Amino acid sequence: MGQVACCQASYEDYVEISNIESEGHKGQGTIDSNIRCDKSYGKVSENCDSESKLMQASELFGHNVKEAMADVEKYLREFDLDSADEAMSTWLNRLNPPAQQELKGSTTYRKLQRSLGQYDLAKEMILSEGFEVLWQQDSYRMEIKRDPLHRVFEYRLVMELDQPLDEVLSHFEEQDLVHKVQKQLSKPVETYGDINPWQKVYMMSFHLAAIIKVELVTEFFRYRGKKDGYILEVMQTEFDHAAHGIPEKSWLTTRPWLLTSTLWRPHEADPKRTVLTQVTRAEGGMRLSSWMIDAACYLVAKSFTTDVRNFAKEVTRPGNAWRDRILQDKDGFYSEIEKIKQKATTTGQCWQACVLDRCWQTPPERRDGIPPSHRK
């Protein structure tokens, strides 16, 4: 008997492919005469030969996979992982087995897996245990996790800020203005390639002891938890620099390995305030004593909190550039942040770490959160 498989061409169109197994045609695939196509593909004559029909079926087959990839990519561009994951699952359920395999073998599918893995790694860093309090003052707290090998240092910074979420994020989102607050930068932030508020590649430059230049070349992703009212960011220095047109580093320049996860959420008691939780993991480059790691983490965290405080003063001044950017909202970023604030307010529940959990339908690609030199 012949077995019939249906290859979906669009929402309504289909092509029935019959595998006729007979003594004279065993293993040869032919197209049944019952073929329907819309006008954009042209009609297939019942008298056309099998090869022509197979070619047309292949075109319809490829069209579906390309449409699926484009659908998922539009969400990935804004790091809208929930929508991208849902779209991928919907397409896989809609396509026939051969089309499913082609979609799973696509760059879009792998990109989605990597993005989901980046979210999971960021969540794990935020929720990780084993930190000790190193410094605490007012509504700021710094914790440190000690590496037994004394080569990697990791710290967590928790801050309660008096500014609403949109104002706080404008400090970091308006990157052409960052150097006006972060005075340690040796020049304005440089960006590379196609950027948007949800993902970008940029470089921040500092000088160490007036001789050594430090460049933080960062790939940045920003996820918005629409249902629970939070923002989760990932910043990593380990990625393909050449693919983004980033030049090679110059003499006496260092580019350290760094991985940072940042959770932003409106304060549950006062939506006009913001809670920041940031975990940073860095490689020391050599074996460091405990006091050196403590001192390095303290200085870095202290510098960051000083920048945030200075910005809090700057953003309250009448006619400041950040306030103008928020009001202009040229790419709709601050409108999205307003939705996050409203969602957190209407939820009315105390913050629980479990809200970061996600049940992805697409299997994430496990991300390695330690420096390459420490991997087995």
Order of alpha helices (4+ residues) and beta strands (2+ residues): beta-beta-beta-alpha-alpha-alpha-alpha-beta-beta-beta-alpha-beta-beta-beta-beta-beta-beta-beta-alpha-alpha-alpha
